[in-house]
Amino acid sequence: MGMPAAEIETLIRAALPGAQVTMRDLAGDNDHWAAHVVWAGFAGKSRVAQHKAVYAALDGRMGGALHALQLTTAVPS
């Protein structure tokens, strides 16, 4: 199983229009990823709320099709 980076990026960008998404493969197995998401919509939101927005974008795939996602978020500078 697993999800290709492009699929993860597409889901995040669809839910967070204009987001910049950088993916890094942590294990070479399409199942363990790190994502850095920069989005203006994160402004004023807590880090927890930012992460919840990204996980919501994955529409239930976290823990199923996608095993692990190390996540960092930021507001554009």
Residue pairs with C-beta under 8 A, 6 or more apart in sequence:
1 31
1 65
1 67
2 29
2 30
2 31
2 65
2 66
2 67
3 30
3 31
3 33
3 61
3 65
3 66
4 30
5 23
5 25
5 33
8 21
8 23
8 33
8 35
8 58
8 66
8 69
9 21
9 23
11 57
11 58
11 59
11 61
12 19
12 21
12 35
12 37
12 54
12 57
12 58
13 19
13 21
14 57
15 53
15 56
15 57
16 37
16 39
16 41
16 53
16 54
16 57
18 39
18 40
18 41
19 37
19 38
19 39
19 41
20 37
20 38
20 39
20 76
21 35
21 36
21 37
21 38
22 35
22 36
22 37
23 33
23 34
23 35
24 33
24 34
24 35
24 36
25 32
25 33
26 32
26 33
26 34
26 68
26 70
31 66
31 67
31 68
32 67
32 68
33 66
33 68
33 69
33 70
34 69
34 70
34 71
34 72
35 54
35 69
35 70
35 71
35 72
36 72
36 73
36 74
37 50
37 54
37 71
37 72
37 73
37 74
38 73
38 74
38 75
38 76
39 53
39 73
39 75
39 76
40 75
40 76
41 53
42 49
42 50
42 53
42 73
42 74
42 75
43 75
45 53
47 73
50 73
51 71
51 73
54 71
54 73
55 62
55 69
55 71
58 66
58 69
62 69
